[in-house]
Amino acid sequence: MFVTSRPILTLALLLTAAAWSASLNAQCLYYGDASLSGRLVQQTYPGPPDFESVTKGDAPLVIWILQLDTGVCIISSDPSYPNVYNEREIQLVLGNDQYARTDRYAQYRHLLGKKIVATGRLQPGGGKYEKPQVLTLRSIKELF
């Protein structure tokens, strides 16, 4: 029995080491000014009245997401926000509106599905936002 479990233990150790190595190789950022690149996509969440199901009548709440090409780590100097490792999705926010329903979003709608560079202020998301990490935008540019 010991002989057959040894390859499994070795495989488990190798997978753990690979995952740890990948998180160490991720680009590390701090909350504050940031410039990130990836694909601009939208995601829909159920809103009022029940916040359970758009197909059952809840209003759709659409957010924009930057899907990063590679995971990033985010180092926090504030102990109330933990460090984040290998983050691959950042919610994008224009102005005070976190949902993509204003004219400010409409001017960038042609960029959905495309590779972009987004520049702004990286901050923890928390309860106010759908995603744990948020980038309040200053600019969006298409990558060619």
SERO-4910 file (N, C-alpha, C, O; in steps of 0.05 Angstrom, whole numbers):
BEGIN
 pado doro    nc1    nc2    nc3   cac1   cac2   cac3    cc1    cc2    cc3    oc1    oc2    oc3
  Met    A     16    -24      0      0      0      0     17     25      0     10     45    -13
  Phe    A     39     25     14     57     48     16     68     55    -12     72     78    -18
  Val    A     74     34    -28     86     39    -54     67     53    -73     75     71    -88
  Thr    A     41     45    -72     22     58    -90     15     86    -82      7    102    -98
  Ser    A     16     92    -56      9    119    -47     31    139    -51     26    163    -51
  Arg    A     56    130    -55     78    148    -59     76    165    -85     80    189    -84
  Pro    A     68    153   -108     65    169   -132     42    190   -128     44    212   -139
  Ile    A     22    183   -113      0    202   -109      9    225    -92      3    248    -97
  Leu    A     25    219    -71     36    240    -54     55    258    -70     54    282    -67
  Thr    A     71    246    -87     90    261   -104     74    279   -123     81    303   -126
  Leu    A     53    269   -135     37    285   -153     23    308   -138     23    330   -148
  Ala    A     13    303   -114      0    324    -98     20    346    -92     14    369    -93
  Leu    A     44    338    -84     65    358    -78     73    374   -102     77    398   -100
  Leu    A     75    361   -125     82    376   -150     60    395   -158     66    418   -166
  Leu    A     35    387   -155     13    405   -162     11    429   -143      6    451   -151
  Thr    A     16    424   -117     16    445    -97     39    465   -103     35    489   -102
  Ala    A     62    455   -109     85    472   -116     80    488   -141     87    511   -142
  Ala    A     67    476   -161     61    490   -186     41    513   -180     45    535   -191
  Ala    A     21    508   -165      1    529   -158     14    551   -142      9    575   -147
  Trp    A     31    544   -123     44    565   -107     63    581   -124     64    606   -121
  Ser    A     77    568   -142     96    582   -160     80    601   -179     90    623   -184
  Ala    A     57    592   -189     41    609   -206     32    634   -191     32    656   -203
  Ser    A     25    632   -166     16    656   -151     40    674   -146     36    698   -144
  Leu    A     63    663   -142     87    680   -138     95    694   -164    105    716   -163
  Asn    A     90    682   -187     97    694   -212     76    714   -222     82    729   -241
  Ala    A     53    716   -209     33    735   -217     43    763   -212     57    768   -192
  Gln    A     36    782   -229     43    810   -226     30    820   -200      6    816   -197
  Cys    A     45    833   -183     34    843   -158     29    873   -160     46    888   -170
  Leu    A      6    882   -151     -3    910   -151    -10    918   -123    -12    902   -105
  Tyr    A    -13    944   -120    -23    955    -95    -49    970   -102    -53    979   -124
  Tyr    A    -67    973    -82    -91    989    -86    -82   1017    -92    -63   1027    -80
  Gly    A    -96   1030   -111    -89   1057   -119    -88   1058   -150   -102   1042   -163
  Asp    A    -72   1076   -161    -71   1078   -190    -60   1053   -203    -40   1041   -194
  Ala    A    -74   1044   -225    -66   1020   -238    -74   1021   -267    -93   1035   -275
  Ser    A    -59   1006   -283    -66   1003   -312    -65    973   -317    -44    960   -313
  Leu    A    -87    962   -327    -90    933   -331   -100    927   -359   -115    943   -370
  Ser    A    -92    905   -370   -102    897   -397   -116    870   -396   -109    853   -379
  Gly    A   -135    867   -414   -150    842   -415   -173    846   -434   -174    865   -450
  Arg    A   -193    828   -433   -216    829   -450   -240    841   -434   -245    833   -411
  Leu    A   -254    859   -447   -277    872   -435   -302    856   -440   -309    851   -463
  Val    A   -315    846   -419   -339    830   -422   -360    841   -402   -353    857   -384
  Gln    A   -384    833   -406   -405    841   -387   -417    816   -374   -418    795   -387
  Gln    A   -426    819   -349   -439    797   -335   -465    809   -324   -467    832   -317
  Thr    A   -486    792   -322   -512    800   -313   -519    786   -287   -515    762   -284
  Tyr    A   -528    802   -268   -536    792   -242   -565    799   -237   -575    819   -247
  Pro    A   -580    783   -221   -608    790   -215   -610    813   -195   -595    814   -176
  Gly    A   -628    831   -201   -632    855   -184   -659    854   -170   -668    832   -163
  Pro    A   -671    877   -166   -697    878   -152   -719    865   -169   -717    865   -193
  Pro    A   -739    855   -156   -745    858   -128   -733    836   -110   -729    841    -86
  Asp    A   -727    812   -121   -718    790   -104   -688    784   -105   -678    769    -87
  Phe    A   -673    795   -124   -645    790   -127   -639    760   -129   -619    750   -118
  Glu    A   -656    745   -143   -652    716   -146   -650    706   -174   -633    690   -180
  Ser    A   -668    716   -192   -668    705   -219   -679    725   -239   -702    735   -236
  Val    A   -664    731   -260   -673    749   -281   -695    736   -297   -714    749   -305
  Thr    A   -693    709   -301   -714    695   -316   -741    694   -301   -762    689   -313
  Lys    A   -740    698   -275   -765    698   -259   -775    726   -253   -792    730   -236
  Gly    A   -764    746   -267   -775    773   -264   -758    794   -250   -765    817   -250
  Asp    A   -735    786   -239   -718    806   -227   -705    823   -248   -698    813   -270
  Ala    A   -701    848   -242   -688    866   -261   -659    857   -266   -645    850   -247
  Pro    A   -649    858   -291   -621    851   -296   -603    874   -288   -607    897   -295
  Leu    A   -582    867   -273   -561    886   -266   -536    878   -282   -524    857   -276
  Val    A   -528    894   -301   -505    888   -318   -480    903   -309   -481    927   -304
  Ile    A   -459    888   -305   -433    900   -298   -413    894   -319   -416    874   -335
  Trp    A   -392    910   -321   -370    905   -339   -347    894   -323   -340    902   -301
  Ile    A   -334    874   -336   -312    860   -324   -288    861   -342   -290    859   -367
  Leu    A   -265    865   -331   -240    862   -345   -229    835   -339   -221    829   -316
  Gln    A   -229    817   -359   -218    790   -355   -188    792   -362   -181    796   -385
  Leu    A   -172    789   -341   -143    793   -345   -131    769   -359   -139    746   -356
  Asp    A   -110    775   -375    -96    754   -390    -81    735   -370    -80    711   -374
  Thr    A    -70    747   -350    -56    732   -329    -65    742   -302    -73    765   -299
  Gly    A    -65    724   -283    -73    732   -256    -54    752   -243    -30    752   -249
  Val    A    -65    769   -226    -49    788   -212    -52    784   -182    -73    773   -173
  Cys    A    -33    792   -167    -36    793   -138    -39    822   -130    -28    840   -143
  Ile    A    -54    827   -109    -59    854   -100    -51    855    -70    -62    840    -54
  Ile    A    -32    871    -64    -21    874    -37    -35    897    -23    -36    920    -34
  Ser    A    -46    893      0    -60    913     15    -44    923     38    -34    907     54
  Ser    A    -42    949     42    -29    960     65    -49    963     88    -41    969    111
  Asp    A    -75    960     82    -96    962    102   -103    934    112   -112    917     96
  Pro    A    -99    928    138   -105    901    148   -134    892    146   -140    868    148
  Ser    A   -152    911    141   -180    903    138   -186    891    110   -207    880    106
  Tyr    A   -167    894     92   -169    882     65   -147    862     61   -123    870     61
  Pro    A   -153    837     58   -132    817     55   -118    819     28   -129    830      9
  Asn    A    -94    809     27    -80    807      1    -95    788    -17   -108    769     -7
  Val    A    -93    792    -43   -107    776    -62    -87    764    -81    -68    777    -89
  Tyr    A    -90    738    -87    -71    724   -105    -85    713   -129   -107    701   -127
  Asn    A    -73    716   -152    -82    705   -178   -110    714   -185   -126    698   -195
  Glu    A   -116    739   -181   -142    751   -188   -143    753   -219   -124    762   -231
  Arg    A   -166    744   -231   -168    744   -260   -191    761   -270   -193    766   -294
  Glu    A   -208    771   -252   -231    788   -260   -232    813   -242   -232    811   -218
  Ile    A   -234    836   -255   -236    861   -241   -261    875   -252   -265    878   -276
  Gln    A   -279    884   -234   -302    899   -242   -294    927   -250   -279    940   -235
  Leu    A   -304    937   -273   -298    964   -282   -322    982   -276   -345    974   -281
  Val    A   -316   1006   -266   -337   1024   -258   -331   1052   -270   -309   1061   -268
  Leu    A   -351   1064   -282   -349   1091   -293   -364   1110   -275   -389   1107   -272
  Gly    A   -350   1129   -263   -364   1148   -245   -375   1135   -221   -363   1117   -209
  Asn    A   -399   1143   -213   -412   1132   -189   -430   1108   -195   -440   1096   -177
  Asp    A   -434   1102   -221   -453   1081   -229   -437   1055   -233   -421   1053   -252
  Gln    A   -442   1036   -217   -429   1010   -219   -441    992   -241   -429    973   -249
  Tyr    A   -466    999   -249   -480    983   -269   -479    997   -296   -480   1021   -298
  Ala    A   -476    981   -317   -471    991   -344   -497   1001   -357   -507    988   -375
  Arg    A   -509   1022   -346   -535   1032   -356   -535   1061   -363   -556   1072   -371
  Thr    A   -513   1075   -360   -513   1104   -366   -499   1109   -393   -487   1092   -405
  Asp    A   -502   1134   -402   -490   1143   -427   -459   1140   -426   -447   1136   -447
  Arg    A   -448   1142   -403   -419   1140   -401   -410   1112   -410   -389   1109   -422
  Tyr    A   -426   1092   -404   -419   1065   -413   -424   1062   -443   -409   1048   -457
  Ala    A   -446   1074   -453   -454   1071   -480   -431   1079   -500   -428   1066   -521
  Gln    A   -415   1099   -493   -394   1108   -511   -372   1087   -514   -355   1090   -532
  Tyr    A   -370   1068   -495   -350   1047   -497   -361   1019   -504   -346   1000   -505
  Arg    A   -387   1018   -509   -400    992   -514   -387    977   -538   -387    953   -538
  His    A   -377    992   -557   -364    979   -581   -339    963   -573   -329    948   -589
  Leu    A   -329    967   -549   -305    953   -540   -311    926   -527   -292    911   -521
  Leu    A   -336    920   -522   -343    895   -510   -333    872   -527   -337    871   -551
  Gly    A   -320    853   -514   -309    829   -527   -281    834   -538   -268    815   -548
  Lys    A   -271    858   -536   -244    865   -547   -224    867   -525   -230    870   -501
  Lys    A   -198    865   -533   -176    869   -515   -172    899   -511   -171    915   -530
  Ile    A   -170    907   -485   -167    935   -478   -146    939   -457   -136    920   -445
  Val    A   -138    964   -453   -123    973   -430   -140    992   -415   -151   1011   -426
  Ala    A   -144    986   -389   -161   1002   -372   -143   1015   -350   -127   1001   -337
  Thr    A   -146   1041   -347   -130   1056   -327   -149   1069   -308   -169   1080   -316
  Gly    A   -142   1068   -282   -159   1080   -262   -149   1075   -234   -125   1071   -230
  Arg    A   -167   1075   -215   -161   1070   -187   -171   1043   -179   -195   1038   -179
  Leu    A   -152   1025   -171   -158    998   -162   -165   1000   -132   -151   1012   -117
  Gln    A   -188    987   -125   -197    988    -98   -211    962    -91   -220    948   -109
  Pro    A   -214    956    -65   -229    933    -57   -259    937    -64   -269    960    -62
  Gly    A   -272    916    -73   -300    918    -80   -318    917    -56   -331    936    -48
  Gly    A   -319    893    -44   -336    890    -20   -366    890    -26   -374    884    -49
  Gly    A   -382    896     -6   -411    893     -8   -424    911    -28   -446    904    -38
  Lys    A   -413    934    -35   -425    952    -54   -424    942    -83   -440    950    -99
  Tyr    A   -404    926    -89   -399    917   -116   -403    887   -119   -403    872    -99
  Glu    A   -406    878   -144   -410    850   -149   -384    834   -147   -385    810   -140
  Lys    A   -362    846   -153   -336    833   -152   -319    843   -129   -323    866   -120
  Pro    A   -300    827   -119   -284    836    -96   -263    857   -103   -253    870    -85
  Gln    A   -257    860   -129   -237    880   -137   -250    898   -158   -263    888   -176
  Val    A   -246    925   -156   -258    944   -173   -237    963   -184   -219    972   -169
  Leu    A   -240    971   -209   -224    992   -221   -242   1014   -230   -258   1011   -248
  Thr    A   -240   1037   -216   -256   1061   -223   -241   1074   -246   -218   1084   -242
  Leu    A   -253   1075   -269   -239   1082   -294   -234   1111   -298   -250   1128   -291
  Arg    A   -210   1116   -309   -203   1142   -320   -202   1141   -350   -210   1160   -364
  Ser    A   -193   1118   -361   -192   1115   -390   -193   1086   -398   -185   1068   -383
  Ile    A   -203   1082   -422   -204   1055   -434   -194   1059   -463   -203   1076   -477
  Lys    A   -176   1041   -471   -165   1042   -498   -164   1014   -509   -157    995   -495
  Glu    A   -172   1011   -534   -170    985   -547   -141    978   -554   -126    995   -563
  Leu    A   -134    953   -550   -108    943   -558   -110    931   -586   -130    917   -592
  Phe    A    -92    937   -602    -92    927   -630    -72    906   -634    -70    895   -656
***
